[in-house]
Amino acid sequence: MTIEQSKTQDVRAGSIGTAESRHGSSASSESHHSVHDGVQKIKEGGQKIKEGGRESLEATRELGQELWFEGREKAKGAVAQLEDYVSENPMRSVLWAAGAGAVLGMLLGRRG
């Protein structure tokens, strides 16, 4: 763009701006209110999303705690059953442990 074209464009923009200022004070005010209303709606929507996120987080946290305690109780029960089995069948338990150790040793020995 040449300097002359730039000056012509600036002059045109100035005359358009002058025409808008003569005709557009109420339009400018309406536009300002529309923008303000839009911003307010966005803020309200963000607040609703934030509140919904908090509720969802709290529900997830509660569910996680319930599952944690439930899993912990099941694990305690499994340990108790295993202890009973070992005390009732000591030789069988030793053989199972030796077999599991041999299998793991073979598997890990192949990797290295």
C-alpha positions as CSV (number, residue, x, y, z in Angstrom):
1,M,0.0,0.0,0.0
2,T,1.4,3.4,-0.9
3,I,1.4,6.4,1.3
4,E,-1.3,8.1,-0.7
5,Q,-3.6,5.0,-0.4
6,S,-2.9,4.9,3.3
7,K,-3.8,8.6,3.7
8,T,-7.0,8.2,1.7
9,Q,-8.0,5.2,3.8
10,D,-7.3,7.2,7.0
11,V,-9.5,10.0,5.8
12,R,-12.3,7.6,4.8
13,A,-12.1,6.0,8.2
14,G,-12.2,9.4,9.9
15,S,-15.3,10.4,8.0
16,I,-17.0,7.1,8.7
17,G,-16.1,7.5,12.4
18,T,-17.6,11.0,12.3
19,A,-20.8,9.8,10.7
20,E,-21.0,7.0,13.3
21,S,-20.5,9.5,16.2
22,R,-23.4,11.6,14.8
23,H,-25.7,8.7,14.4
24,G,-24.4,6.1,16.7
25,S,-24.4,7.3,20.3
26,S,-27.5,5.2,21.1
27,A,-26.1,2.3,19.1
28,S,-22.9,2.6,21.0
29,S,-24.7,2.5,24.3
30,E,-26.8,-0.5,23.2
31,S,-23.6,-2.2,22.0
32,H,-21.9,-1.5,25.4
33,H,-24.9,-2.9,27.2
34,S,-25.0,-6.0,25.0
35,V,-21.3,-6.6,25.6
36,H,-21.8,-6.1,29.3
37,D,-24.7,-8.5,29.4
38,G,-22.7,-11.0,27.4
39,V,-19.8,-10.8,29.8
40,Q,-22.2,-11.2,32.8
41,K,-23.7,-14.3,31.2
42,I,-20.3,-15.8,30.6
43,K,-19.4,-15.1,34.2
44,E,-22.6,-16.7,35.5
45,G,-22.0,-19.7,33.2
46,G,-18.5,-20.1,34.5
47,Q,-19.7,-20.0,38.1
48,K,-22.3,-22.7,37.4
49,I,-19.6,-24.9,35.8
50,K,-17.3,-24.2,38.8
51,E,-20.1,-25.2,41.2
52,G,-20.9,-28.3,39.2
53,G,-17.3,-29.2,39.1
54,R,-17.0,-28.9,42.9
55,E,-20.1,-31.1,43.4
56,S,-18.7,-33.7,40.9
57,L,-15.3,-33.6,42.7
58,E,-16.9,-34.1,46.1
59,A,-19.0,-37.0,44.8
60,T,-15.9,-38.6,43.3
61,R,-13.9,-38.1,46.5
62,E,-16.7,-39.8,48.5
63,L,-16.9,-42.7,46.1
64,G,-13.1,-43.1,46.2
65,Q,-13.1,-43.2,50.0
66,E,-15.9,-45.7,50.1
67,L,-14.1,-47.9,47.6
68,W,-10.8,-47.5,49.5
69,F,-12.3,-48.6,52.8
70,E,-14.3,-51.5,51.1
71,G,-11.1,-52.7,49.4
72,R,-9.2,-52.5,52.6
73,E,-11.7,-54.6,54.5
74,K,-11.7,-57.2,51.7
75,A,-7.9,-57.3,51.8
76,K,-8.0,-57.8,55.6
77,G,-10.5,-60.7,55.1
78,A,-8.3,-62.3,52.4
79,V,-5.2,-62.0,54.6
80,A,-7.1,-63.7,57.5
81,Q,-8.2,-66.5,55.2
82,L,-4.7,-67.0,53.9
83,E,-3.3,-67.1,57.5
84,D,-5.9,-69.7,58.4
85,Y,-5.1,-71.8,55.3
86,V,-1.3,-71.6,56.1
87,S,-1.8,-72.6,59.7
88,E,-4.1,-75.5,58.7
89,N,-1.9,-76.7,55.8
90,P,1.7,-75.7,56.5
91,M,3.4,-78.2,54.3
92,R,1.1,-77.6,51.3
93,S,1.7,-73.8,51.8
94,V,5.5,-74.3,51.7
95,L,5.3,-76.3,48.5
96,W,3.1,-73.7,46.9
97,A,5.5,-70.9,47.8
98,A,8.5,-73.0,46.6
99,G,6.7,-73.7,43.3
100,A,5.8,-70.0,42.8
101,G,9.4,-69.0,43.6
102,A,10.8,-71.5,41.1
103,V,8.5,-70.2,38.3
104,L,9.4,-66.6,39.1
105,G,13.1,-67.4,39.2
106,M,12.8,-69.1,35.7
107,L,10.9,-66.2,34.2
108,L,13.3,-63.6,35.6
109,G,16.3,-65.7,34.7
110,R,15.3,-65.7,31.1
111,R,15.0,-61.9,31.0
112,G,18.5,-61.2,32.2
